[in-house]
Amino acid sequence: MRLFRLLTVLSFGALLLYAASGLPDRGDPDAPPHRVRSIAGSLGAAAYYIQHAQSDANTPNIVTVILADYRSYDTLGEATVIFTAGIICFLLLKRQKV
């Protein structure tokens, strides 16, 4: 059984390394997310965010603009899920007084 676990971990590790070898170099300006135009010819999301973040929200920090302005509903949903999970954990782990 230990050998099976070891082989499973090693095979997943090898699979992860194989998948990571196909990724573009970090900071590569020719990587697909950094393209100004997508394959379909439309303006890519990353290029739009970089070009319009300052003028859309008057905030110099692009990360703040993306999280608080462009993706605010998504951020609110993530916060709601985390809050709900915390409340459920609190209720499940609360001790009953006898």
C-alpha positions in Angstrom: 0.0 0.0 0.0 2.9 2.4 0.8 4.4 1.7 -2.6 1.1 2.5 -4.3 0.9 5.8 -2.5 4.5 6.7 -3.3 4.0 5.8 -7.0 0.8 7.9 -7.1 2.5 10.9 -5.6 5.5 10.5 -8.0 3.3 10.1 -11.0 1.3 13.2 -10.1 4.5 15.1 -9.5 5.8 14.0 -12.9 2.5 15.0 -14.6 2.7 18.4 -12.9 6.3 19.0 -14.1 5.3 17.9 -17.6 2.4 20.4 -17.6 4.5 23.2 -16.2 7.2 22.7 -18.9 4.7 23.8 -21.5 4.0 27.2 -19.8 5.5 30.3 -21.3 8.4 31.9 -19.5 7.5 34.2 -16.6 7.4 37.8 -17.8 7.4 36.8 -21.5 5.9 39.7 -23.4 4.7 37.4 -26.2 2.7 35.2 -23.9 -1.0 34.9 -24.8 -2.3 37.0 -21.8 -0.1 39.9 -22.9 -1.4 40.1 -26.5 -3.1 43.3 -27.3 -5.4 41.5 -29.7 -6.9 38.1 -29.2 -6.9 35.4 -31.9 -10.4 36.5 -32.8 -9.2 40.1 -33.3 -10.9 41.6 -30.2 -9.1 43.6 -27.6 -7.8 41.2 -24.9 -8.9 41.7 -21.3 -5.4 42.3 -19.9 -4.7 45.0 -22.6 -8.0 46.7 -21.9 -7.4 46.7 -18.1 -3.9 48.2 -18.5 -5.0 50.8 -21.0 -8.2 52.0 -19.2 -7.7 51.4 -15.5 -6.4 54.9 -14.7 -9.2 56.7 -16.7 -12.1 54.4 -15.7 -11.6 54.6 -11.9 -9.1 57.4 -11.2 -7.0 55.0 -9.2 -3.3 54.6 -9.9 -3.2 51.0 -8.7 -4.4 48.6 -11.4 -5.0 45.7 -9.0 -7.4 47.8 -6.9 -9.3 48.9 -10.0 -9.6 45.3 -11.3 -10.8 43.9 -7.9 -13.0 46.7 -6.8 -14.4 48.1 -10.0 -14.2 45.6 -12.9 -14.7 42.4 -10.8 -16.6 43.7 -7.8 -19.4 41.2 -8.0 -17.0 38.4 -8.3 -15.1 39.7 -5.3 -18.3 40.1 -3.3 -19.3 36.5 -4.2 -15.9 35.2 -3.0 -16.2 37.1 0.3 -19.7 35.7 0.8 -18.6 32.2 0.2 -15.7 32.6 2.7 -18.0 34.2 5.3 -20.6 31.5 4.9 -18.0 28.7 5.3 -16.7 30.4 8.4 -20.2 30.6 9.9 -20.8 27.0 9.1 -17.5 25.9 10.6 -18.3 27.9 13.8 -21.8 26.3 14.1 -20.5 22.8 13.4 -17.6 23.1 15.9 -19.5 24.9 18.6 -19.7 22.8 21.8 -23.0 21.9 23.3 -23.3 22.6 27.0 -24.7 19.7 28.9 
